[in-house]
Amino acid sequence: MPFADITKPPKPLPSAKLEILKPGLSLQPPLTRLGSGPGLIVLTTPEAYDEQATQRDDAPTAVLKWAEEGYAVVQVSATAVESSDIEAIFAEGVKALEQCDACQPKDKIGLVCHSKQLWTAAAPALTKFPGIVASVLYVDEADVAGTGDGDGPLLRHVAGPTKQSSRKPGERTGKDYYYPSVRDRWFLAGDKDFDYMADSVAHTRNLEFLKPKMGGPYFDLEEIWEEHTYYEFADRSVEHTMSTMVQEPYVNHVPTLTGGIGRGNLSTFYRENFIFNNSADTSLDLVSRTIGIDRVVDEFIFKFTHDRELDWLLPGVPPTHLKAELPFTAVVNIRGDRLYHEHISWDQGTALRQLGLLPEYLPFPHPLPEGVLSSKNAKVEYRVPVLGKETAEKLRNRKSVPSNEMFKYSVRERTV
């Protein structure tokens, strides 16, 4: 892999500065290592427009999120739209993108709109700007009617119960997604109704919709992920590992809740608990890899000798000096050409079983129907439905271990 020489300092994080074009109108160049990308215009509410804030409650604002995806972002406040002609606003935004060296290519621009009110003002003007090739709209279910008029592809995120598309013949092509559990401004970081999970799903759908119509930007997600793991496990460099991640990334090891949120916390975790704290014989056997528009999903077998306390994996457990092979799953979100987050899961039960830390039988702690026990003094133990190394063997080779052997499990009685 053509990764950076570990003896050289890591590349600094992208630092393109936001430019204030006029009150309520700003330009943020791409925040990727590549440094260039297509143009995007974001129409947002007055309270969401902020030229200073990039994070709210540990979530990126819309401008930072899109800039980290590799877009040159013109941010427009609803206040600017109300105080000026929308065609003039679009003209200024398009001109700013044309004059921005980092905006490449310049002939295809996307539009993201955060309210029906803004869309009502903007939609009629789009015919004057053929360079705006696709639009995304966030709208409440009660307001969705009438938002599909006009030409050009339109993706709508609708806050409300799932239903059949309300699009009519002749309306814009595109797609509707419904979000039944969200409220009001669920997509605005820092808002009381912000829904991180729904916003994350919507953002992935946005990328699936916009990238083919705008010509990207596209990145080699597999190489970005392999670069990151190379620095983690081969060269064991905290600085180079963090250089592959966005400004404020996070890692969540689901079974143990270890990791870190934000650059400072995650750097500390990598330095004190992970990169230098893995066994020398640690290795990963890849079983499958799925690559999406903005993420890589790996199934792999994590192999190691438990010759030290692995506090990220088995916190508080002294070394057993036994070998283990654990089925793992990694869901890795890549924003532009850098990692945003990792959700890592594994079978903690088989980890404990392989290291001799989980008994084969445990007392059944709940009441049983009368007549099940042979005597009043008998106690029931259940066979714990957890296997050892067989879990890794069957993931590696589906025929190595018979299926459904646990169906034979049964309780046993012990007389007290």
TIDREN-661996 format. One record per residue (C-alpha): residue number from 1; residue in three letters; x, z, y. Coordinates in pm, 1 decimal, padded with zeros to 6 digits. Layout:
# residues N
<NUM,"Ala",<X,Z,Y>>
...
This chain:
# residues 416
<1,"Met",<00000.0,00000.0,00000.0>>
<2,"Pro",<00135.5,-00086.8,00347.5>>
<3,"Phe",<00103.2,00267.0,00478.4>>
<4,"Ala",<00313.4,00411.7,00758.7>>
<5,"Asp",<00659.2,00545.0,00686.7>>
<6,"Ile",<00611.4,00916.8,00631.8>>
<7,"Thr",<00939.8,00986.6,00811.0>>
<8,"Lys",<00793.3,00845.1,01132.2>>
<9,"Pro",<00545.2,01028.8,01353.9>>
<10,"Pro",<00181.1,00939.8,01287.9>>
<11,"Lys",<00009.5,00706.5,01530.4>>
<12,"Pro",<-00172.6,00891.0,01809.5>>
<13,"Leu",<-00550.9,00897.2,01815.7>>
<14,"Pro",<-00722.1,00616.6,02011.0>>
<15,"Ser",<-00767.1,00728.4,02369.7>>
<16,"Ala",<-00937.0,00447.1,02563.8>>
<17,"Lys",<-01094.0,00606.0,02871.5>>
<18,"Leu",<-01457.4,00576.6,02971.5>>
<19,"Glu",<-01504.0,00379.5,03295.0>>
<20,"Ile",<-01786.9,00464.5,03535.1>>
<21,"Leu",<-01921.7,00133.6,03663.9>>
<22,"Lys",<-02182.8,00292.3,03892.9>>
<23,"Pro",<-02418.2,00591.5,03872.2>>
<24,"Gly",<-02594.5,00574.8,03538.6>>
<25,"Leu",<-02381.1,00290.0,03406.0>>
<26,"Ser",<-02052.7,00329.2,03217.3>>
<27,"Leu",<-01822.7,00142.1,02979.5>>
<28,"Gln",<-01642.7,00296.9,02682.9>>
<29,"Pro",<-01388.9,00068.9,02506.4>>
<30,"Pro",<-01358.4,00095.2,02127.0>>
<31,"Leu",<-01200.3,00411.1,01985.4>>
<32,"Thr",<-01045.3,00263.0,01672.8>>
<33,"Arg",<-00688.5,00204.0,01566.0>>
<34,"Leu",<-00766.8,-00168.5,01588.7>>
<35,"Gly",<-00866.2,-00120.0,01952.9>>
<36,"Ser",<-01112.4,-00407.2,01989.4>>
<37,"Gly",<-01465.2,-00497.6,01883.2>>
<38,"Pro",<-01800.5,-00650.7,01984.8>>
<39,"Gly",<-02008.9,-00528.8,02276.2>>
<40,"Leu",<-02306.1,-00293.7,02254.8>>
<41,"Ile",<-02549.6,-00181.9,02525.4>>
<42,"Val",<-02712.9,00160.1,02478.8>>
<43,"Leu",<-03023.0,00242.4,02683.4>>
<44,"Thr",<-03068.8,00618.1,02677.9>>
<45,"Thr",<-03276.1,00892.6,02837.2>>
<46,"Pro",<-03159.3,01067.1,03156.6>>
<47,"Glu",<-03089.4,01398.8,02982.9>>
<48,"Ala",<-02893.6,01229.1,02704.6>>
<49,"Tyr",<-02678.6,01026.1,02943.6>>
<50,"Asp",<-02354.5,01212.5,02998.8>>
<51,"Glu",<-02026.7,01059.9,03108.6>>
<52,"Gln",<-01828.2,01368.1,03011.8>>
<53,"Ala",<-01968.3,01502.5,02683.7>>
<54,"Thr",<-01857.7,01345.7,02357.1>>
<55,"Gln",<-01977.5,01619.8,02120.1>>
<56,"Arg",<-02288.6,01835.6,02114.9>>
<57,"Asp",<-02330.8,02103.5,01848.5>>
<58,"Asp",<-02051.3,01951.6,01639.6>>
<59,"Ala",<-02216.3,01608.0,01641.6>>
<60,"Pro",<-02090.0,01304.9,01836.3>>
<61,"Thr",<-02293.6,01161.8,02121.6>>
<62,"Ala",<-02419.1,00806.3,02084.7>>
<63,"Val",<-02139.8,00661.6,02298.7>>
<64,"Leu",<-01862.5,00828.1,02097.8>>
<65,"Lys",<-02026.1,00739.5,01765.5>>
<66,"Trp",<-02054.4,00370.0,01850.5>>
<67,"Ala",<-01709.1,00353.4,02010.7>>
<68,"Glu",<-01557.6,00508.2,01696.7>>
<69,"Glu",<-01737.6,00239.7,01496.7>>
<70,"Gly",<-01535.0,-00015.0,01691.7>>
<71,"Tyr",<-01777.4,-00128.4,01960.6>>
<72,"Ala",<-01722.0,-00163.4,02333.7>>
<73,"Val",<-02017.9,00040.5,02460.5>>
<74,"Val",<-02203.1,00001.9,02788.1>>
<75,"Gln",<-02414.6,00314.1,02836.7>>
<76,"Val",<-02719.7,00283.5,03062.5>>
<77,"Ser",<-02926.0,00579.2,03180.8>>
<78,"Ala",<-03302.7,00550.0,03221.9>>
<79,"Thr",<-03246.0,00664.4,03581.2>>
<80,"Ala",<-03044.1,00350.6,03648.7>>
<81,"Val",<-03317.7,00137.5,03493.2>>
<82,"Glu",<-03581.9,00300.6,03713.1>>
<83,"Ser",<-03380.3,00253.0,04032.2>>
<84,"Ser",<-03281.3,-00108.7,03973.8>>
<85,"Asp",<-03406.9,-00431.9,03828.1>>
<86,"Ile",<-03351.5,-00435.3,03452.0>>
<87,"Glu",<-03221.2,-00791.6,03462.7>>
<88,"Ala",<-02960.9,-00682.2,03715.8>>
<89,"Ile",<-02863.5,-00389.6,03492.4>>
<90,"Phe",<-02822.1,-00619.9,03192.5>>
<91,"Ala",<-02623.9,-00863.9,03402.8>>
<92,"Glu",<-02385.9,-00587.8,03512.2>>
<93,"Gly",<-02348.3,-00463.2,03157.3>>
<94,"Val",<-02282.3,-00808.6,03014.7>>
<95,"Lys",<-02033.6,-00883.2,03292.7>>
<96,"Ala",<-01848.3,-00557.0,03224.2>>
<97,"Leu",<-01818.4,-00650.9,02857.0>>
<98,"Glu",<-01698.7,-01001.3,02945.6>>
<99,"Gln",<-01426.2,-00852.3,03164.2>>
<100,"Cys",<-01324.6,-00590.3,02906.6>>
<101,"Asp",<-01017.2,-00709.5,02715.2>>
<102,"Ala",<-01107.0,-00480.9,02423.6>>
<103,"Cys",<-01447.8,-00646.8,02382.1>>
<104,"Gln",<-01390.0,-00914.6,02118.4>>
<105,"Pro",<-01573.6,-01137.4,02044.1>>
<106,"Lys",<-01777.7,-01161.5,02363.3>>
<107,"Asp",<-02056.9,-01396.8,02258.8>>
<108,"Lys",<-02261.7,-01152.2,02047.5>>
<109,"Ile",<-02392.1,-00825.7,02194.3>>
<110,"Gly",<-02614.6,-00562.3,02035.5>>
<111,"Leu",<-02873.2,-00341.9,02203.1>>
<112,"Val",<-02976.7,00014.9,02112.2>>
<113,"Cys",<-03279.3,00158.3,02293.0>>
<114,"His",<-03380.7,00523.7,02279.2>>
<115,"Ser",<-03744.5,00512.5,02396.1>>
<116,"Lys",<-04048.8,00288.3,02416.8>>
<117,"Gln",<-04054.4,00326.3,02794.5>>
<118,"Leu",<-03707.0,00179.4,02821.3>>
<119,"Trp",<-03794.9,-00089.7,02567.2>>
<120,"Thr",<-04105.9,-00191.5,02762.8>>
<121,"Ala",<-03884.8,-00254.4,03063.6>>
<122,"Ala",<-03601.7,-00420.3,02872.5>>
<123,"Ala",<-03774.3,-00645.6,02618.7>>
<124,"Pro",<-03908.7,-00910.9,02861.3>>
<125,"Ala",<-03562.7,-00951.1,03016.6>>
<126,"Leu",<-03386.3,-01021.7,02687.1>>
<127,"Thr",<-03482.5,-01388.7,02694.3>>
<128,"Lys",<-03249.4,-01426.6,02994.1>>
<129,"Phe",<-02954.0,-01295.2,02790.6>>
<130,"Pro",<-02912.9,-01499.3,02471.1>>
<131,"Gly",<-02586.3,-01318.5,02401.2>>
<132,"Ile",<-02788.5,-01010.1,02306.1>>
<133,"Val",<-02847.4,-01112.1,01944.9>>
<134,"Ala",<-03014.2,-00803.9,01788.5>>
<135,"Ser",<-03183.9,-00482.8,01899.4>>
<136,"Val",<-03246.0,-00134.0,01760.7>>
<137,"Leu",<-03535.0,00079.4,01885.6>>
<138,"Tyr",<-03613.7,00449.2,01831.2>>
<139,"Val",<-03985.3,00512.1,01879.0>>
<140,"Asp",<-04262.7,00758.1,01788.9>>
<141,"Glu",<-04529.7,00644.0,01544.4>>
<142,"Ala",<-04794.2,00673.6,01817.1>>
<143,"Asp",<-04599.2,00434.0,02041.2>>
<144,"Val",<-04490.3,00170.7,01790.3>>
<145,"Ala",<-04775.4,-00071.5,01864.2>>
<146,"Gly",<-04666.0,-00354.5,02089.5>>
<147,"Thr",<-04293.5,-00296.5,02054.1>>
<148,"Gly",<-04238.5,-00598.0,01828.7>>
<149,"Asp",<-04329.7,-00867.3,02081.3>>
<150,"Gly",<-04070.6,-01126.3,02176.9>>
<151,"Asp",<-03787.2,-01312.1,02012.5>>
<152,"Gly",<-03484.8,-01192.9,01821.3>>
<153,"Pro",<-03427.2,-00945.6,01537.7>>
<154,"Leu",<-03548.7,-00590.3,01596.7>>
<155,"Leu",<-03489.8,-00281.4,01381.0>>
<156,"Arg",<-03730.4,00004.8,01451.0>>
<157,"His",<-03676.7,00369.5,01357.5>>
<158,"Val",<-04020.7,00529.9,01369.3>>
<159,"Ala",<-04077.0,00905.4,01386.7>>
<160,"Gly",<-04383.8,00949.7,01171.8>>
<161,"Pro",<-04534.5,00920.0,00823.7>>
<162,"Thr",<-04431.7,00626.2,00609.3>>
<163,"Lys",<-04676.4,00339.5,00620.5>>
<164,"Gln",<-04693.4,-00032.4,00582.5>>
<165,"Ser",<-04515.2,-00221.1,00857.9>>
<166,"Ser",<-04728.0,-00269.9,01168.0>>
<167,"Arg",<-04552.5,-00593.7,01256.8>>
<168,"Lys",<-04778.7,-00888.2,01327.6>>
<169,"Pro",<-04717.2,-01261.4,01276.0>>
<170,"Gly",<-04497.4,-01394.6,01553.2>>
<171,"Glu",<-04330.5,-01063.0,01628.6>>
<172,"Arg",<-03956.4,-01013.2,01612.6>>
<173,"Thr",<-03796.0,-01032.3,01272.2>>
<174,"Gly",<-03634.3,-00716.8,01143.7>>
<175,"Lys",<-03739.8,-00403.4,00964.3>>
<176,"Asp",<-03917.1,-00071.4,01016.4>>
<177,"Tyr",<-03795.5,00262.2,00883.0>>
<178,"Tyr",<-04014.8,00570.5,00897.4>>
<179,"Tyr",<-03895.6,00931.8,00919.6>>
<180,"Pro",<-04186.8,01163.9,00836.1>>
<181,"Ser",<-04010.5,01497.4,00889.9>>
<182,"Val",<-03850.6,01439.7,01232.1>>
<183,"Arg",<-03977.0,01520.4,01578.4>>
<184,"Asp",<-03935.7,01363.4,01921.6>>
<185,"Arg",<-03566.8,01310.6,02005.2>>
<186,"Trp",<-03437.6,01363.4,01653.5>>
<187,"Phe",<-03156.4,01112.6,01709.2>>
<188,"Leu",<-02997.8,01274.2,02017.7>>
<189,"Ala",<-02713.9,01516.5,01940.2>>
<190,"Gly",<-02764.5,01855.3,02100.7>>
<191,"Asp",<-03141.1,01818.3,02143.1>>
<192,"Lys",<-03357.3,02093.9,01994.2>>
<193,"Asp",<-03515.6,01836.3,01761.1>>
<194,"Phe",<-03190.9,01668.0,01657.8>>
<195,"Asp",<-03194.0,01598.7,01283.4>>
<196,"Tyr",<-02838.7,01536.8,01164.9>>
<197,"Met",<-02934.3,01402.0,00821.6>>
<198,"Ala",<-03200.4,01161.5,00947.1>>
<199,"Asp",<-02971.2,01043.0,01226.0>>
<200,"Ser",<-02692.9,00979.1,00974.8>>
<201,"Val",<-02923.1,00771.0,00754.3>>
<202,"Ala",<-03050.5,00578.2,01056.5>>
<203,"His",<-02697.3,00508.4,01176.8>>
<204,"Thr",<-02599.1,00356.0,00842.7>>
<205,"Arg",<-02910.4,00138.2,00857.0>>
<206,"Asn",<-02813.4,00031.8,01208.9>>
<207,"Leu",<-02474.4,-00083.8,01087.3>>
<208,"Glu",<-02629.7,-00275.4,00796.4>>
<209,"Phe",<-02859.2,-00447.1,01045.3>>
<210,"Leu",<-02621.8,-00515.7,01334.2>>
<211,"Lys",<-02287.6,-00603.8,01176.6>>
<212,"Pro",<-02394.1,-00934.2,01011.3>>
<213,"Lys",<-02560.5,-01046.8,01333.9>>
<214,"Met",<-02268.9,-00948.1,01557.9>>
<215,"Gly",<-01984.4,-01057.9,01334.1>>
<216,"Gly",<-01870.6,-00705.6,01258.5>>
<217,"Pro",<-01653.0,-00528.1,01319.3>>
<218,"Tyr",<-01552.3,-00514.8,00953.8>>
<219,"Phe",<-01275.1,-00299.3,00811.8>>
<220,"Asp",<-01114.8,-00257.8,00469.9>>
<221,"Leu",<-01281.6,00072.8,00382.6>>
<222,"Glu",<-01109.9,00097.6,00046.3>>
<223,"Glu",<-00764.5,00070.7,00200.0>>
<224,"Ile",<-00853.1,00328.2,00469.0>>
<225,"Trp",<-00965.6,00575.9,00200.7>>
<226,"Glu",<-00659.4,00513.7,-00015.5>>
<227,"Glu",<-00432.4,00558.7,00285.2>>
<228,"His",<-00593.4,00896.9,00349.3>>
<229,"Thr",<-00557.6,01017.4,-00010.6>>
<230,"Tyr",<-00199.0,00887.4,-00023.3>>
<231,"Tyr",<-00105.1,01118.3,00262.6>>
<232,"Glu",<-00301.1,01405.3,00104.5>>
<233,"Phe",<-00167.7,01393.5,-00250.8>>
<234,"Ala",<00149.0,01179.5,-00253.6>>
<235,"Asp",<00328.3,01248.3,00074.0>>
<236,"Arg",<00144.3,01573.0,00152.7>>
<237,"Ser",<00154.1,01531.2,00528.7>>
<238,"Val",<-00106.8,01710.5,00738.9>>
<239,"Glu",<-00025.1,01506.6,01049.1>>
<240,"His",<-00046.9,01168.4,00877.0>>
<241,"Thr",<-00362.9,01271.9,00691.9>>
<242,"Met",<-00533.3,01372.3,01016.9>>
<243,"Ser",<-00420.3,01049.0,01184.2>>
<244,"Thr",<-00653.0,00860.6,00947.3>>
<245,"Met",<-00957.7,01053.9,01076.6>>
<246,"Val",<-01176.4,01037.9,01386.5>>
<247,"Gln",<-01142.7,01282.3,01674.7>>
<248,"Glu",<-01373.8,01546.0,01522.5>>
<249,"Pro",<-01402.4,01496.2,01144.2>>
<250,"Tyr",<-01519.9,01734.3,00876.6>>
<251,"Val",<-01477.9,01799.9,00504.8>>
<252,"Asn",<-01730.1,01984.8,00286.5>>
<253,"His",<-01641.8,02084.8,-00069.6>>
<254,"Val",<-01998.9,02138.8,-00183.4>>
<255,"Pro",<-01955.8,02387.6,-00475.4>>
<256,"Thr",<-01733.0,02630.4,-00284.2>>
<257,"Leu",<-01821.5,02551.9,00080.5>>
<258,"Thr",<-01453.4,02509.2,00161.4>>
<259,"Gly",<-01318.8,02254.7,00407.7>>
<260,"Gly",<-01345.8,02249.0,00784.0>>
<261,"Ile",<-01555.2,02119.5,01074.8>>
<262,"Gly",<-01364.9,01973.9,01368.8>>
<263,"Arg",<-01004.1,01864.8,01409.5>>
<264,"Gly",<-00861.3,02213.1,01462.8>>
<265,"Asn",<-01039.8,02381.0,01173.1>>
<266,"Leu",<-00980.1,02092.0,00935.8>>
<267,"Ser",<-00610.5,02071.4,01024.5>>
<268,"Thr",<-00577.0,02442.5,00948.2>>
<269,"Phe",<-00758.5,02399.1,00616.7>>
<270,"Tyr",<-00536.2,02109.8,00512.6>>
<271,"Arg",<-00221.2,02298.9,00612.7>>
<272,"Glu",<-00302.7,02641.0,00468.1>>
<273,"Asn",<-00541.5,02576.2,00181.2>>
<274,"Phe",<-00521.7,02222.5,00049.3>>
<275,"Ile",<-00236.2,01976.4,00095.1>>
<276,"Phe",<00043.6,02217.7,00001.7>>
<277,"Asn",<-00170.3,02420.0,-00236.2>>
<278,"Asn",<-00236.4,02171.7,-00515.0>>
<279,"Ser",<-00057.5,02185.5,-00848.0>>
<280,"Ala",<00246.9,01964.4,-00880.9>>
<281,"Asp",<00091.8,01769.9,-01170.3>>
<282,"Thr",<-00236.0,01698.2,-00987.9>>
<283,"Ser",<-00365.5,01347.7,-01058.3>>
<284,"Leu",<-00687.7,01153.3,-01011.0>>
<285,"Asp",<-00829.6,00902.2,-01259.6>>
<286,"Leu",<-01076.7,00668.8,-01089.5>>
<287,"Val",<-01391.0,00604.6,-01295.2>>
<288,"Ser",<-01598.5,00402.6,-01047.9>>
<289,"Arg",<-01601.1,00305.6,-00681.7>>
<290,"Thr",<-01892.1,00190.2,-00469.4>>
<291,"Ile",<-01828.4,00050.9,-00122.2>>
<292,"Gly",<-02107.1,00037.5,00134.2>>
<293,"Ile",<-02126.3,-00066.1,00497.6>>
<294,"Asp",<-01978.7,00265.1,00616.4>>
<295,"Arg",<-01876.3,00467.2,00312.0>>
<296,"Val",<-01690.9,00479.3,-00014.9>>
<297,"Val",<-01837.6,00667.0,-00313.3>>
<298,"Asp",<-01591.3,00754.0,-00589.7>>
<299,"Glu",<-01638.7,00900.1,-00934.8>>
<300,"Phe",<-01309.3,01032.3,-01063.6>>
<301,"Ile",<-01150.0,01286.5,-01293.9>>
<302,"Phe",<-00941.0,01551.1,-01120.5>>
<303,"Lys",<-00662.6,01669.4,-01351.0>>
<304,"Phe",<-00435.0,01968.0,-01286.4>>
<305,"Thr",<-00264.6,02271.9,-01431.1>>
<306,"His",<-00404.6,02594.1,-01289.2>>
<307,"Asp",<-00059.2,02733.4,-01215.0>>
<308,"Arg",<-00146.2,02878.7,-00874.6>>
<309,"Glu",<-00451.6,03003.5,-00690.9>>
<310,"Leu",<-00641.2,02694.3,-00579.1>>
<311,"Asp",<-00850.0,02866.1,-00316.8>>
<312,"Trp",<-01038.7,02551.4,-00216.6>>
<313,"Leu",<-01145.2,02491.1,-00578.9>>
<314,"Leu",<-01148.1,02837.0,-00742.8>>
<315,"Pro",<-01130.5,03088.9,-00458.0>>
<316,"Gly",<-01013.8,03434.5,-00563.1>>
<317,"Val",<-00922.6,03328.0,-00918.1>>
<318,"Pro",<-00560.8,03407.0,-01021.7>>
<319,"Pro",<-00370.4,03130.9,-01206.1>>
<320,"Thr",<-00463.3,03092.7,-01572.0>>
<321,"His",<-00183.7,02840.5,-01643.6>>
<322,"Leu",<-00431.4,02625.7,-01833.0>>
<323,"Lys",<-00488.8,02253.4,-01787.7>>
<324,"Ala",<-00826.7,02120.8,-01677.1>>
<325,"Glu",<-00995.8,01785.7,-01623.5>>
<326,"Leu",<-01298.8,01793.8,-01393.2>>
<327,"Pro",<-01556.2,01524.7,-01310.6>>
<328,"Phe",<-01562.1,01478.5,-00931.4>>
<329,"Thr",<-01771.1,01277.7,-00686.9>>
<330,"Ala",<-01654.9,01194.1,-00333.8>>
<331,"Val",<-01891.2,01051.6,-00072.4>>
<332,"Val",<-01666.7,00942.2,00213.4>>
<333,"Asn",<-01808.3,00825.8,00546.3>>
<334,"Ile",<-01576.4,00592.9,00736.7>>
<335,"Arg",<-01645.3,00535.0,01103.7>>
<336,"Gly",<-01475.7,00216.9,01216.9>>
<337,"Asp",<-01126.7,00229.8,01071.2>>
<338,"Arg",<-01099.3,00608.4,01037.9>>
<339,"Leu",<-01265.6,00874.8,00821.9>>
<340,"Tyr",<-01549.7,01078.6,00968.6>>
<341,"His",<-01639.0,01306.1,00679.8>>
<342,"Glu",<-01599.2,01377.7,00310.5>>
<343,"His",<-01865.4,01534.9,00088.9>>
<344,"Ile",<-01684.0,01635.2,-00230.6>>
<345,"Ser",<-01866.8,01767.4,-00537.9>>
<346,"Trp",<-01753.5,01865.5,-00885.5>>
<347,"Asp",<-01877.8,02041.7,-01196.3>>
<348,"Gln",<-01780.3,02403.3,-01128.2>>
<349,"Gly",<-01927.7,02513.2,-01459.0>>
<350,"Thr",<-01688.3,02303.2,-01663.7>>
<351,"Ala",<-01400.8,02423.3,-01445.5>>
<352,"Leu",<-01479.2,02783.2,-01539.5>>
<353,"Arg",<-01536.1,02694.3,-01905.5>>
<354,"Gln",<-01206.2,02505.3,-01938.1>>
<355,"Leu",<-01012.3,02791.0,-01780.6>>
<356,"Gly",<-01170.1,03052.5,-02008.3>>
<357,"Leu",<-01367.7,03212.6,-01725.3>>
<358,"Leu",<-01719.9,03144.8,-01849.1>>
<359,"Pro",<-01847.6,03298.7,-02175.5>>
<360,"Glu",<-02035.5,03090.5,-02429.8>>
<361,"Tyr",<-02333.0,03331.8,-02426.3>>
<362,"Leu",<-02484.5,03545.7,-02150.1>>
<363,"Pro",<-02768.9,03799.1,-02148.4>>
<364,"Phe",<-03108.6,03648.0,-02064.9>>
<365,"Pro",<-03219.7,03853.6,-01761.1>>
<366,"His",<-03593.6,03770.7,-01755.7>>
<367,"Pro",<-03894.1,03909.8,-01947.6>>
<368,"Leu",<-03988.5,03734.8,-02270.5>>
<369,"Pro",<-04338.3,03694.0,-02422.4>>
<370,"Glu",<-04442.6,03970.9,-02657.2>>
<371,"Gly",<-04348.7,03903.8,-03018.9>>
<372,"Val",<-04043.7,03693.5,-02945.1>>
<373,"Leu",<-03802.1,03976.7,-03022.0>>
<374,"Ser",<-03770.3,04106.8,-03378.8>>
<375,"Ser",<-03745.2,04465.8,-03255.1>>
<376,"Lys",<-03782.7,04657.8,-02931.1>>
<377,"Asn",<-03410.0,04730.3,-02925.8>>
<378,"Ala",<-03307.4,04364.1,-02954.9>>
<379,"Lys",<-03162.3,04181.2,-02659.6>>
<380,"Val",<-03161.5,03807.1,-02616.0>>
<381,"Glu",<-02860.1,03602.9,-02513.3>>
<382,"Tyr",<-02882.1,03238.3,-02418.8>>
<383,"Arg",<-02613.3,02981.3,-02483.4>>
<384,"Val",<-02485.8,02872.8,-02144.3>>
<385,"Pro",<-02556.8,02497.3,-02105.6>>
<386,"Val",<-02208.0,02415.5,-01980.0>>
<387,"Leu",<-01936.0,02224.7,-02163.4>>
<388,"Gly",<-01560.8,02208.3,-02121.3>>
<389,"Lys",<-01329.2,01909.3,-02129.6>>
<390,"Glu",<-01600.4,01705.9,-02303.9>>
<391,"Thr",<-01760.3,01643.4,-01963.7>>
<392,"Ala",<-01452.2,01453.3,-01844.4>>
<393,"Glu",<-01408.5,01277.2,-02177.7>>
<394,"Lys",<-01765.0,01140.2,-02176.7>>
<395,"Leu",<-01735.0,01028.6,-01813.9>>
<396,"Arg",<-01417.7,00844.4,-01907.5>>
<397,"Asn",<-01557.0,00701.7,-02233.1>>
<398,"Arg",<-01932.4,00709.8,-02291.2>>
<399,"Lys",<-01884.8,00703.5,-02672.1>>
<400,"Ser",<-01632.9,00987.4,-02694.0>>
<401,"Val",<-01891.0,01267.0,-02722.2>>
<402,"Pro",<-02241.4,01238.6,-02874.0>>
<403,"Ser",<-02531.4,01262.4,-02631.5>>
<404,"Asn",<-02796.2,01536.1,-02638.2>>
<405,"Glu",<-02600.1,01788.9,-02843.9>>
<406,"Met",<-02724.5,02062.1,-02609.1>>
<407,"Phe",<-03075.6,02005.9,-02742.0>>
<408,"Lys",<-02962.7,02211.2,-03043.5>>
<409,"Tyr",<-02884.9,02515.5,-02828.9>>
<410,"Ser",<-03091.3,02827.0,-02894.3>>
<411,"Val",<-03101.1,03193.2,-02801.3>>
<412,"Arg",<-02962.9,03466.3,-03023.2>>
<413,"Glu",<-03057.0,03831.1,-03063.8>>
<414,"Arg",<-02828.3,04127.3,-03040.2>>
<415,"Thr",<-02938.6,04475.5,-03141.0>>
<416,"Val",<-02849.3,04740.5,-02885.3>>
